[in-house]
């Protein structure tokens, strides 16, 4: 499994997302769970990755929380959670999304 977190410097939640993804992967027993942070700092990089805002979580190239289209090159991404909108998905949301991508 290949995990990536796409981020830009202006949005503060990417490190929180990496920590949560690592915990979820450990909880799921996925030892190959290396998470690669990828700085998106140009329009070209945003286009190449289909950047949907910071932070974006990819597993095997799939956006775990894909929406209808990119949010814009350098926008901060928000996630609907049980507590309202947040700058990072919850661990439970990440777990469910990873299991869905893996077909479990």
PDB file as gemmi writes it, atoms N, CA and C in Angstrom:
CRYST1    1.000    1.000    1.000  90.00  90.00  90.00 P 1                      
ATOM      1  N   UNK A   1       0.835  -1.172   0.000  1.00  0.00           N  
ATOM      2  CA  UNK A   1       0.000   0.000   0.000  1.00  0.00           C  
ATOM      3  C   UNK A   1       0.884   1.240   0.000  1.00  0.00           C  
ATOM      4  N   UNK A   2       0.541   2.183  -0.850  1.00  0.00           N  
ATOM      5  CA  UNK A   2       1.286   3.437  -0.929  1.00  0.00           C  
ATOM      6  C   UNK A   2       0.393   4.564  -0.429  1.00  0.00           C  
ATOM      7  N   UNK A   3       0.826   5.228   0.626  1.00  0.00           N  
ATOM      8  CA  UNK A   3       0.075   6.345   1.173  1.00  0.00           C  
ATOM      9  C   UNK A   3       0.811   7.648   0.954  1.00  0.00           C  
ATOM     10  N   UNK A   4       0.059   8.677   0.588  1.00  0.00           N  
ATOM     11  CA  UNK A   4       0.632  10.001   0.376  1.00  0.00           C  
ATOM     12  C   UNK A   4      -0.301  11.047   0.977  1.00  0.00           C  
ATOM     13  N   UNK A   5       0.286  12.081   1.532  1.00  0.00           N  
ATOM     14  CA  UNK A   5      -0.484  13.236   1.978  1.00  0.00           C  
ATOM     15  C   UNK A   5       0.029  14.439   1.203  1.00  0.00           C  
ATOM     16  N   UNK A   6      -0.848  14.992   0.379  1.00  0.00           N  
ATOM     17  CA  UNK A   6      -0.519  16.179  -0.406  1.00  0.00           C  
ATOM     18  C   UNK A   6      -0.868  17.403   0.435  1.00  0.00           C  
ATOM     19  N   UNK A   7       0.029  18.363   0.459  1.00  0.00           N  
ATOM     20  CA  UNK A   7      -0.211  19.530   1.301  1.00  0.00           C  
ATOM     21  C   UNK A   7       0.432  20.774   0.708  1.00  0.00           C  
ATOM     22  N   UNK A   8       0.005  21.919   1.215  1.00  0.00           N  
ATOM     23  CA  UNK A   8       0.723  23.161   0.939  1.00  0.00           C  
ATOM     24  C   UNK A   8       1.078  23.801   2.271  1.00  0.00           C  
ATOM     25  N   UNK A   9       2.004  24.702   2.246  1.00  0.00           N  
ATOM     26  CA  UNK A   9       2.531  25.279   3.493  1.00  0.00           C  
ATOM     27  C   UNK A   9       1.529  26.166   4.224  1.00  0.00           C  
ATOM     28  N   UNK A  10       0.519  26.642   3.530  1.00  0.00           N  
ATOM     29  CA  UNK A  10      -0.422  27.581   4.138  1.00  0.00           C  
ATOM     30  C   UNK A  10      -1.502  26.921   4.983  1.00  0.00           C  
ATOM     31  N   UNK A  11      -1.652  25.616   4.884  1.00  0.00           N  
ATOM     32  CA  UNK A  11      -2.692  24.916   5.634  1.00  0.00           C  
ATOM     33  C   UNK A  11      -2.036  24.049   6.709  1.00  0.00           C  
ATOM     34  N   UNK A  12      -2.442  24.231   7.949  1.00  0.00           N  
ATOM     35  CA  UNK A  12      -1.713  23.647   9.071  1.00  0.00           C  
ATOM     36  C   UNK A  12      -2.022  22.189   9.402  1.00  0.00           C  
ATOM     37  N   UNK A  13      -2.986  21.566   8.768  1.00  0.00           N  
ATOM     38  CA  UNK A  13      -3.467  20.267   9.244  1.00  0.00           C  
ATOM     39  C   UNK A  13      -2.779  19.043   8.657  1.00  0.00           C  
ATOM     40  N   UNK A  14      -1.825  19.211   7.763  1.00  0.00           N  
ATOM     41  CA  UNK A  14      -1.242  18.048   7.098  1.00  0.00           C  
ATOM     42  C   UNK A  14      -0.480  17.152   8.067  1.00  0.00           C  
ATOM     43  N   UNK A  15       0.197  17.718   9.055  1.00  0.00           N  
ATOM     44  CA  UNK A  15       0.936  16.881  10.001  1.00  0.00           C  
ATOM     45  C   UNK A  15      -0.017  16.085  10.890  1.00  0.00           C  
ATOM     46  N   UNK A  16      -1.130  16.685  11.270  1.00  0.00           N  
ATOM     47  CA  UNK A  16      -2.154  15.979  12.034  1.00  0.00           C  
ATOM     48  C   UNK A  16      -2.696  14.807  11.222  1.00  0.00           C  
ATOM     49  N   UNK A  17      -2.946  15.030   9.942  1.00  0.00           N  
ATOM     50  CA  UNK A  17      -3.457  13.962   9.077  1.00  0.00           C  
ATOM     51  C   UNK A  17      -2.447  12.822   8.977  1.00  0.00           C  
ATOM     52  N   UNK A  18      -1.178  13.141   8.813  1.00  0.00           N  
ATOM     53  CA  UNK A  18      -0.157  12.085   8.742  1.00  0.00           C  
ATOM     54  C   UNK A  18      -0.160  11.266  10.026  1.00  0.00           C  
ATOM     55  N   UNK A  19      -0.214  11.921  11.177  1.00  0.00           N  
ATOM     56  CA  UNK A  19      -0.232  11.200  12.453  1.00  0.00           C  
ATOM     57  C   UNK A  19      -1.457  10.299  12.553  1.00  0.00           C  
ATOM     58  N   UNK A  20      -2.606  10.799  12.138  1.00  0.00           N  
ATOM     59  CA  UNK A  20      -3.832   9.989  12.201  1.00  0.00           C  
ATOM     60  C   UNK A  20      -3.768   8.803  11.245  1.00  0.00           C  
ATOM     61  N   UNK A  21      -3.282   9.030  10.036  1.00  0.00           N  
ATOM     62  CA  UNK A  21      -3.183   7.929   9.069  1.00  0.00           C  
ATOM     63  C   UNK A  21      -2.246   6.852   9.606  1.00  0.00           C  
ATOM     64  N   UNK A  22      -1.126   7.238  10.175  1.00  0.00           N  
ATOM     65  CA  UNK A  22      -0.183   6.257  10.730  1.00  0.00           C  
ATOM     66  C   UNK A  22      -0.834   5.436  11.834  1.00  0.00           C  
ATOM     67  N   UNK A  23      -1.598   6.092  12.726  1.00  0.00           N  
ATOM     68  CA  UNK A  23      -2.284   5.358  13.796  1.00  0.00           C  
ATOM     69  C   UNK A  23      -3.304   4.379  13.222  1.00  0.00           C  
ATOM     70  N   UNK A  24      -4.053   4.823  12.225  1.00  0.00           N  
ATOM     71  CA  UNK A  24      -5.067   3.959  11.612  1.00  0.00           C  
ATOM     72  C   UNK A  24      -4.410   2.760  10.936  1.00  0.00           C  
ATOM     73  N   UNK A  25      -3.329   2.988  10.211  1.00  0.00           N  
ATOM     74  CA  UNK A  25      -2.638   1.881   9.549  1.00  0.00           C  
ATOM     75  C   UNK A  25      -2.122   0.877  10.567  1.00  0.00           C  
ATOM     76  N   UNK A  26      -1.600   1.368  11.675  1.00  0.00           N  
ATOM     77  CA  UNK A  26      -1.141   0.478  12.741  1.00  0.00           C  
ATOM     78  C   UNK A  26      -2.318  -0.315  13.303  1.00  0.00           C  
ATOM     79  N   UNK A  27      -3.429   0.366  13.567  1.00  0.00           N  
ATOM     80  CA  UNK A  27      -4.625  -0.307  14.092  1.00  0.00           C  
ATOM     81  C   UNK A  27      -5.149  -1.369  13.131  1.00  0.00           C  
ATOM     82  N   UNK A  28      -5.002  -1.133  11.832  1.00  0.00           N  
ATOM     83  CA  UNK A  28      -5.465  -2.092  10.822  1.00  0.00           C  
ATOM     84  C   UNK A  28      -4.437  -3.190  10.561  1.00  0.00           C  
ATOM     85  N   UNK A  29      -3.275  -3.090  11.206  1.00  0.00           N  
ATOM     86  CA  UNK A  29      -2.238  -4.099  11.015  1.00  0.00           C  
ATOM     87  C   UNK A  29      -1.516  -3.993   9.689  1.00  0.00           C  
ATOM     88  N   UNK A  30      -1.498  -2.806   9.111  1.00  0.00           N  
ATOM     89  CA  UNK A  30      -0.835  -2.601   7.823  1.00  0.00           C  
ATOM     90  C   UNK A  30       0.575  -2.080   8.068  1.00  0.00           C  
ATOM     91  N   UNK A  31       1.518  -2.982   8.100  1.00  0.00           N  
ATOM     92  CA  UNK A  31       2.898  -2.621   8.424  1.00  0.00           C  
ATOM     93  C   UNK A  31       3.596  -1.902   7.285  1.00  0.00           C  
ATOM     94  N   UNK A  32       3.072  -2.045   6.081  1.00  0.00           N  
ATOM     95  CA  UNK A  32       3.704  -1.373   4.946  1.00  0.00           C  
ATOM     96  C   UNK A  32       3.215   0.063   4.818  1.00  0.00           C  
ATOM     97  N   UNK A  33       2.673   0.597   5.887  1.00  0.00           N  
ATOM     98  CA  UNK A  33       2.044   1.901   5.842  1.00  0.00           C  
ATOM     99  C   UNK A  33       2.976   3.083   5.933  1.00  0.00           C  
ATOM    100  N   UNK A  34       3.858   3.223   4.983  1.00  0.00           N  
ATOM    101  CA  UNK A  34       4.703   4.408   4.916  1.00  0.00           C  
ATOM    102  C   UNK A  34       3.899   5.525   4.268  1.00  0.00           C  
ATOM    103  N   UNK A  35       3.892   6.674   4.909  1.00  0.00           N  
ATOM    104  CA  UNK A  35       3.148   7.817   4.389  1.00  0.00           C  
ATOM    105  C   UNK A  35       4.149   8.844   3.879  1.00  0.00           C  
ATOM    106  N   UNK A  36       4.011   9.186   2.620  1.00  0.00           N  
ATOM    107  CA  UNK A  36       4.916  10.147   1.989  1.00  0.00           C  
ATOM    108  C   UNK A  36       4.247  11.522   1.937  1.00  0.00           C  
ATOM    109  N   UNK A  37       4.789  12.510   2.651  1.00  0.00           N  
ATOM    110  CA  UNK A  37       4.264  13.862   2.502  1.00  0.00           C  
ATOM    111  C   UNK A  37       4.773  14.472   1.200  1.00  0.00           C  
ATOM    112  N   UNK A  38       3.881  15.081   0.444  1.00  0.00           N  
ATOM    113  CA  UNK A  38       4.259  15.693  -0.834  1.00  0.00           C  
ATOM    114  C   UNK A  38       3.823  17.152  -0.827  1.00  0.00           C  
ATOM    115  N   UNK A  39       4.799  18.033  -0.880  1.00  0.00           N  
ATOM    116  CA  UNK A  39       4.531  19.463  -0.920  1.00  0.00           C  
ATOM    117  C   UNK A  39       4.040  19.848  -2.312  1.00  0.00           C  
ATOM    118  N   UNK A  40       2.883  20.479  -2.349  1.00  0.00           N  
ATOM    119  CA  UNK A  40       2.332  20.996  -3.604  1.00  0.00           C  
ATOM    120  C   UNK A  40       2.541  22.506  -3.566  1.00  0.00           C  
ATOM    121  N   UNK A  41       3.509  22.964  -4.355  1.00  0.00           N  
ATOM    122  CA  UNK A  41       3.832  24.387  -4.293  1.00  0.00           C  
ATOM    123  C   UNK A  41       3.855  25.078  -5.652  1.00  0.00           C  
ATOM    124  N   UNK A  42       3.380  24.373  -6.679  1.00  0.00           N  
ATOM    125  CA  UNK A  42       3.262  24.995  -8.002  1.00  0.00           C  
ATOM    126  C   UNK A  42       1.936  24.584  -8.627  1.00  0.00           C  
ATOM    127  N   UNK A  43       1.469  25.391  -9.565  1.00  0.00           N  
ATOM    128  CA  UNK A  43       0.244  25.035 -10.290  1.00  0.00           C  
ATOM    129  C   UNK A  43       0.431  23.731 -11.052  1.00  0.00           C  
ATOM    130  N   UNK A  44       1.623  23.513 -11.594  1.00  0.00           N  
ATOM    131  CA  UNK A  44       1.894  22.282 -12.345  1.00  0.00           C  
ATOM    132  C   UNK A  44       1.779  21.062 -11.439  1.00  0.00           C  
ATOM    133  N   UNK A  45       2.333  21.135 -10.240  1.00  0.00           N  
ATOM    134  CA  UNK A  45       2.233  20.010  -9.302  1.00  0.00           C  
ATOM    135  C   UNK A  45       0.779  19.779  -8.906  1.00  0.00           C  
ATOM    136  N   UNK A  46       0.033  20.851  -8.693  1.00  0.00           N  
ATOM    137  CA  UNK A  46      -1.385  20.726  -8.345  1.00  0.00           C  
ATOM    138  C   UNK A  46      -2.146  20.003  -9.449  1.00  0.00           C  
ATOM    139  N   UNK A  47      -1.875  20.365 -10.695  1.00  0.00           N  
ATOM    140  CA  UNK A  47      -2.534  19.688 -11.829  1.00  0.00           C  
ATOM    141  C   UNK A  47      -2.102  18.229 -11.921  1.00  0.00           C  
ATOM    142  N   UNK A  48      -0.800  17.984 -11.804  1.00  0.00           N  
ATOM    143  CA  UNK A  48      -0.278  16.620 -11.947  1.00  0.00           C  
ATOM    144  C   UNK A  48      -0.881  15.659 -10.928  1.00  0.00           C  
ATOM    145  N   UNK A  49      -1.096  16.129  -9.718  1.00  0.00           N  
ATOM    146  CA  UNK A  49      -1.636  15.270  -8.662  1.00  0.00           C  
ATOM    147  C   UNK A  49      -3.152  15.351  -8.542  1.00  0.00           C  
ATOM    148  N   UNK A  50      -3.802  16.230  -9.308  1.00  0.00           N  
ATOM    149  CA  UNK A  50      -5.242  16.417  -9.153  1.00  0.00           C  
ATOM    150  C   UNK A  50      -5.568  16.939  -7.761  1.00  0.00           C  
ATOM    151  N   UNK A  51      -4.744  17.857  -7.294  1.00  0.00           N  
ATOM    152  CA  UNK A  51      -4.798  18.378  -5.928  1.00  0.00           C  
ATOM    153  C   UNK A  51      -6.161  18.975  -5.620  1.00  0.00           C  
ATOM    154  N   UNK A  52      -6.783  18.486  -4.549  1.00  0.00           N  
ATOM    155  CA  UNK A  52      -8.112  18.950  -4.162  1.00  0.00           C  
ATOM    156  C   UNK A  52      -8.075  19.778  -2.885  1.00  0.00           C  
ATOM    157  N   UNK A  53      -6.931  20.320  -2.560  1.00  0.00           N  
ATOM    158  CA  UNK A  53      -6.791  21.121  -1.350  1.00  0.00           C  
ATOM    159  C   UNK A  53      -5.940  20.410  -0.318  1.00  0.00           C  
ATOM    160  N   UNK A  54      -5.466  21.177   0.643  1.00  0.00           N  
ATOM    161  CA  UNK A  54      -4.539  20.666   1.649  1.00  0.00           C  
ATOM    162  C   UNK A  54      -5.246  20.466   2.978  1.00  0.00           C  
ATOM    163  N   UNK A  55      -5.081  19.293   3.559  1.00  0.00           N  
ATOM    164  CA  UNK A  55      -4.364  18.110   3.094  1.00  0.00           C  
ATOM    165  C   UNK A  55      -5.271  17.172   2.305  1.00  0.00           C  
ATOM    166  N   UNK A  56      -4.688  16.492   1.334  1.00  0.00           N  
ATOM    167  CA  UNK A  56      -5.373  15.457   0.565  1.00  0.00           C  
ATOM    168  C   UNK A  56      -4.679  14.133   0.840  1.00  0.00           C  
ATOM    169  N   UNK A  57      -5.453  13.111   1.171  1.00  0.00           N  
ATOM    170  CA  UNK A  57      -4.902  11.793   1.485  1.00  0.00           C  
ATOM    171  C   UNK A  57      -5.125  10.863   0.299  1.00  0.00           C  
ATOM    172  N   UNK A  58      -4.035  10.308  -0.217  1.00  0.00           N  
ATOM    173  CA  UNK A  58      -4.099   9.331  -1.303  1.00  0.00           C  
ATOM    174  C   UNK A  58      -3.629   7.979  -0.793  1.00  0.00           C  
ATOM    175  N   UNK A  59      -4.331   6.934  -1.168  1.00  0.00           N  
ATOM    176  CA  UNK A  59      -3.894   5.558  -0.920  1.00  0.00           C  
ATOM    177  C   UNK A  59      -3.878   4.862  -2.263  1.00  0.00           C  
ATOM    178  N   UNK A  60      -2.701   4.399  -2.636  1.00  0.00           N  
ATOM    179  CA  UNK A  60      -2.503   3.786  -3.953  1.00  0.00           C  
ATOM    180  C   UNK A  60      -3.034   4.685  -5.067  1.00  0.00           C  
ATOM    181  N   UNK A  61      -2.813   5.994  -4.897  1.00  0.00           N  
ATOM    182  CA  UNK A  61      -3.198   6.970  -5.913  1.00  0.00           C  
ATOM    183  C   UNK A  61      -4.650   7.402  -5.878  1.00  0.00           C  
ATOM    184  N   UNK A  62      -5.438   6.858  -4.953  1.00  0.00           N  
ATOM    185  CA  UNK A  62      -6.866   7.175  -4.860  1.00  0.00           C  
ATOM    186  C   UNK A  62      -7.096   8.177  -3.729  1.00  0.00           C  
ATOM    187  N   UNK A  63      -7.772   9.278  -4.048  1.00  0.00           N  
ATOM    188  CA  UNK A  63      -8.139  10.273  -3.041  1.00  0.00           C  
ATOM    189  C   UNK A  63      -9.190   9.640  -2.134  1.00  0.00           C  
ATOM    190  N   UNK A  64      -8.874   9.486  -0.846  1.00  0.00           N  
ATOM    191  CA  UNK A  64      -9.802   8.835   0.079  1.00  0.00           C  
ATOM    192  C   UNK A  64     -11.108   9.594   0.253  1.00  0.00           C  
ATOM    193  N   UNK A  65     -11.095  10.875  -0.038  1.00  0.00           N  
ATOM    194  CA  UNK A  65     -12.285  11.697   0.156  1.00  0.00           C  
ATOM    195  C   UNK A  65     -12.576  12.504  -1.102  1.00  0.00           C  
ATOM    196  N   UNK A  66     -12.556  11.827  -2.225  1.00  0.00           N  
ATOM    197  CA  UNK A  66     -12.745  12.492  -3.518  1.00  0.00           C  
ATOM    198  C   UNK A  66     -14.094  13.194  -3.560  1.00  0.00           C  
ATOM    199  N   UNK A  67     -14.081  14.348  -4.188  1.00  0.00           N  
ATOM    200  CA  UNK A  67     -15.312  15.100  -4.394  1.00  0.00           C  
ATOM    201  C   UNK A  67     -15.474  15.320  -5.889  1.00  0.00           C  
ATOM    202  N   UNK A  68     -16.371  16.174  -6.253  1.00  0.00           N  
ATOM    203  CA  UNK A  68     -16.670  16.362  -7.677  1.00  0.00           C  
ATOM    204  C   UNK A  68     -15.541  16.987  -8.466  1.00  0.00           C  
ATOM    205  N   UNK A  69     -14.678  17.720  -7.843  1.00  0.00           N  
ATOM    206  CA  UNK A  69     -13.602  18.357  -8.585  1.00  0.00           C  
ATOM    207  C   UNK A  69     -12.606  19.013  -7.662  1.00  0.00           C  
ATOM    208  N   UNK A  70     -11.482  19.423  -8.215  1.00  0.00           N  
ATOM    209  CA  UNK A  70     -10.463  20.065  -7.392  1.00  0.00           C  
ATOM    210  C   UNK A  70     -10.990  21.323  -6.712  1.00  0.00           C  
ATOM    211  N   UNK A  71     -10.540  21.547  -5.493  1.00  0.00           N  
ATOM    212  CA  UNK A  71     -10.950  22.727  -4.741  1.00  0.00           C  
ATOM    213  C   UNK A  71     -10.190  23.958  -5.187  1.00  0.00           C  
ATOM    214  N   UNK A  72      -9.133  23.770  -5.923  1.00  0.00           N  
ATOM    215  CA  UNK A  72      -8.289  24.884  -6.335  1.00  0.00           C  
ATOM    216  C   UNK A  72      -6.868  24.604  -5.921  1.00  0.00           C  
ATOM    217  N   UNK A  73      -5.965  25.202  -6.627  1.00  0.00           N  
ATOM    218  CA  UNK A  73      -4.555  24.860  -6.481  1.00  0.00           C  
ATOM    219  C   UNK A  73      -4.057  24.893  -5.042  1.00  0.00           C  
ATOM    220  N   UNK A  74      -4.376  25.935  -4.299  1.00  0.00           N  
ATOM    221  CA  UNK A  74      -3.761  26.047  -2.982  1.00  0.00           C  
ATOM    222  C   UNK A  74      -4.770  26.302  -1.865  1.00  0.00           C  
ATOM    223  N   UNK A  75      -5.968  25.802  -2.019  1.00  0.00           N  
ATOM    224  CA  UNK A  75      -6.993  25.966  -0.997  1.00  0.00           C  
ATOM    225  C   UNK A  75      -6.758  25.004   0.160  1.00  0.00           C  
ATOM    226  N   UNK A  76      -7.205  25.409   1.333  1.00  0.00           N  
ATOM    227  CA  UNK A  76      -7.228  24.478   2.455  1.00  0.00           C  
ATOM    228  C   UNK A  76      -8.492  23.637   2.311  1.00  0.00           C  
ATOM    229  N   UNK A  77      -8.344  22.356   2.536  1.00  0.00           N  
ATOM    230  CA  UNK A  77      -9.464  21.439   2.382  1.00  0.00           C  
ATOM    231  C   UNK A  77     -10.172  21.280   3.723  1.00  0.00           C  
ATOM    232  N   UNK A  78     -11.490  21.158   3.681  1.00  0.00           N  
ATOM    233  CA  UNK A  78     -12.256  20.881   4.892  1.00  0.00           C  
ATOM    234  C   UNK A  78     -12.995  19.565   4.716  1.00  0.00           C  
ATOM    235  N   UNK A  79     -13.233  18.915   5.840  1.00  0.00           N  
ATOM    236  CA  UNK A  79     -13.875  17.611   5.854  1.00  0.00           C  
ATOM    237  C   UNK A  79     -15.093  17.668   6.763  1.00  0.00           C  
ATOM    238  N   UNK A  80     -16.248  17.163   6.293  1.00  0.00           N  
ATOM    239  CA  UNK A  80     -17.404  17.080   7.183  1.00  0.00           C  
ATOM    240  C   UNK A  80     -17.169  15.963   8.198  1.00  0.00           C  
ATOM    241  N   UNK A  81     -17.319  16.276   9.470  1.00  0.00           N  
ATOM    242  CA  UNK A  81     -17.162  15.274  10.526  1.00  0.00           C  
ATOM    243  C   UNK A  81     -18.412  15.294  11.389  1.00  0.00           C  
ATOM    244  N   UNK A  82     -18.488  14.403  12.332  1.00  0.00           N  
ATOM    245  CA  UNK A  82     -19.620  14.371  13.251  1.00  0.00           C  
ATOM    246  C   UNK A  82     -19.728  15.628  14.100  1.00  0.00           C  
ATOM    247  N   UNK A  83     -18.634  16.362  14.202  1.00  0.00           N  
ATOM    248  CA  UNK A  83     -18.610  17.595  14.992  1.00  0.00           C  
ATOM    249  C   UNK A  83     -18.659  18.850  14.127  1.00  0.00           C  
ATOM    250  N   UNK A  84     -18.981  18.704  12.856  1.00  0.00           N  
ATOM    251  CA  UNK A  84     -18.995  19.832  11.930  1.00  0.00           C  
ATOM    252  C   UNK A  84     -17.794  19.777  11.004  1.00  0.00           C  
ATOM    253  N   UNK A  85     -17.537  20.859  10.295  1.00  0.00           N  
ATOM    254  CA  UNK A  85     -16.408  20.896   9.369  1.00  0.00           C  
ATOM    255  C   UNK A  85     -15.098  20.980  10.138  1.00  0.00           C  
ATOM    256  N   UNK A  86     -14.088  20.277   9.612  1.00  0.00           N  
ATOM    257  CA  UNK A  86     -12.771  20.267  10.248  1.00  0.00           C  
ATOM    258  C   UNK A  86     -11.697  20.263   9.172  1.00  0.00           C  
ATOM    259  N   UNK A  87     -10.504  20.640   9.542  1.00  0.00           N  
ATOM    260  CA  UNK A  87      -9.386  20.676   8.613  1.00  0.00           C  
ATOM    261  C   UNK A  87      -8.731  19.333   8.390  1.00  0.00           C  
ATOM    262  N   UNK A  88      -9.233  18.301   9.075  1.00  0.00           N  
ATOM    263  CA  UNK A  88      -8.688  16.949   8.928  1.00  0.00           C  
ATOM    264  C   UNK A  88      -9.796  15.941   9.188  1.00  0.00           C  
ATOM    265  N   UNK A  89      -9.802  14.821   8.458  1.00  0.00           N  
ATOM    266  CA  UNK A  89     -10.787  13.777   8.742  1.00  0.00           C  
ATOM    267  C   UNK A  89     -10.452  13.098  10.069  1.00  0.00           C  
ATOM    268  N   UNK A  90     -11.471  12.551  10.708  1.00  0.00           N  
ATOM    269  CA  UNK A  90     -11.256  11.821  11.961  1.00  0.00           C  
ATOM    270  C   UNK A  90     -10.570  10.484  11.678  1.00  0.00           C  
ATOM    271  N   UNK A  91     -10.040   9.869  12.725  1.00  0.00           N  
ATOM    272  CA  UNK A  91      -9.426   8.554  12.551  1.00  0.00           C  
ATOM    273  C   UNK A  91     -10.457   7.537  12.061  1.00  0.00           C  
ATOM    274  N   UNK A  92     -11.683   7.618  12.556  1.00  0.00           N  
ATOM    275  CA  UNK A  92     -12.715   6.680  12.104  1.00  0.00           C  
ATOM    276  C   UNK A  92     -13.025   6.885  10.627  1.00  0.00           C  
ATOM    277  N   UNK A  93     -13.089   8.130  10.175  1.00  0.00           N  
ATOM    278  CA  UNK A  93     -13.317   8.394   8.753  1.00  0.00           C  
ATOM    279  C   UNK A  93     -12.173   7.840   7.911  1.00  0.00           C  
ATOM    280  N   UNK A  94     -10.950   8.024   8.375  1.00  0.00           N  
ATOM    281  CA  UNK A  94      -9.792   7.489   7.651  1.00  0.00           C  
ATOM    282  C   UNK A  94      -9.841   5.969   7.597  1.00  0.00           C  
ATOM    283  N   UNK A  95     -10.163   5.343   8.722  1.00  0.00           N  
ATOM    284  CA  UNK A  95     -10.236   3.875   8.772  1.00  0.00           C  
ATOM    285  C   UNK A  95     -11.268   3.361   7.776  1.00  0.00           C  
ATOM    286  N   UNK A  96     -12.453   3.946   7.795  1.00  0.00           N  
ATOM    287  CA  UNK A  96     -13.517   3.525   6.882  1.00  0.00           C  
ATOM    288  C   UNK A  96     -13.094   3.717   5.428  1.00  0.00           C  
ATOM    289  N   UNK A  97     -12.490   4.858   5.122  1.00  0.00           N  
ATOM    290  CA  UNK A  97     -12.072   5.152   3.744  1.00  0.00           C  
ATOM    291  C   UNK A  97     -10.971   4.200   3.281  1.00  0.00           C  
ATOM    292  N   UNK A  98     -10.014   3.904   4.144  1.00  0.00           N  
ATOM    293  CA  UNK A  98      -8.935   2.976   3.780  1.00  0.00           C  
ATOM    294  C   UNK A  98      -9.493   1.577   3.562  1.00  0.00           C  
ATOM    295  N   UNK A  99     -10.390   1.152   4.425  1.00  0.00           N  
ATOM    296  CA  UNK A  99     -11.016  -0.164   4.239  1.00  0.00           C  
ATOM    297  C   UNK A  99     -11.804  -0.214   2.934  1.00  0.00           C  
ATOM    298  N   UNK A 100     -12.491   0.861   2.593  1.00  0.00           N  
ATOM    299  CA  UNK A 100     -13.240   0.907   1.333  1.00  0.00           C  
ATOM    300  C   UNK A 100     -12.308   0.779   0.132  1.00  0.00           C  
ATOM    301  N   UNK A 101     -11.189   1.507   0.156  1.00  0.00           N  
ATOM    302  CA  UNK A 101     -10.231   1.450  -0.952  1.00  0.00           C  
ATOM    303  C   UNK A 101      -9.627   0.054  -1.072  1.00  0.00           C  
ATOM    304  N   UNK A 102      -9.406  -0.592   0.060  1.00  0.00           N  
ATOM    305  CA  UNK A 102      -8.809  -1.929   0.060  1.00  0.00           C  
ATOM    306  C   UNK A 102      -9.847  -3.022  -0.204  1.00  0.00           C  
ATOM    307  N   UNK A 103     -11.127  -2.642  -0.300  1.00  0.00           N  
ATOM    308  CA  UNK A 103     -12.172  -3.610  -0.608  1.00  0.00           C  
ATOM    309  C   UNK A 103     -12.577  -4.480   0.559  1.00  0.00           C  
ATOM    310  N   UNK A 104     -12.498  -3.954   1.758  1.00  0.00           N  
ATOM    311  CA  UNK A 104     -12.865  -4.751   2.939  1.00  0.00           C  
ATOM    312  C   UNK A 104     -14.261  -4.435   3.394  1.00  0.00           C  
TER     313      UNK A 104                                                      
END                                                                             
